[in-house]
Amino acid sequence: MGSLPDVRVPDASVEDWQAVLDLVTDKGWKCQYSEGETVLPVPQAKAVLSRGGCRVP
């Protein structure tokens, strides 16, 4: 499985990103989330977007 590049979508809300994550889950598409070498469950969009420079309302 390869890595995807960082993506920026101007004016996308936390709810928009959560809809993408939910779609991946609902469709049963294979995915894997990791931080460094540690594989973790896919987090909620708000948790990820609130880190490092992302503005979350």
SULJOGI-V230057 format. One record per backbone hydrogen bond with DSSP energy under -0.5 kcal/mol. NH is the residue of the N-H (numbers start at 1). CO is the residue of the C=O. Records with the same first field share a line. If there is no record, write none. Layout:
# SULJOGI-V230057
NH=CO ; CO
This chain:
# SULJOGI-V230057
12=9
17=13
18=14
19=15
20=16
21=17
22=18
23=19
24=20
25=21
26=22
27=23
28=24 ; 25
29=24
33=40
35=38
38=35
39=37
40=33
48=44
49=45
50=46
51=48
54=51
56=54
57=55
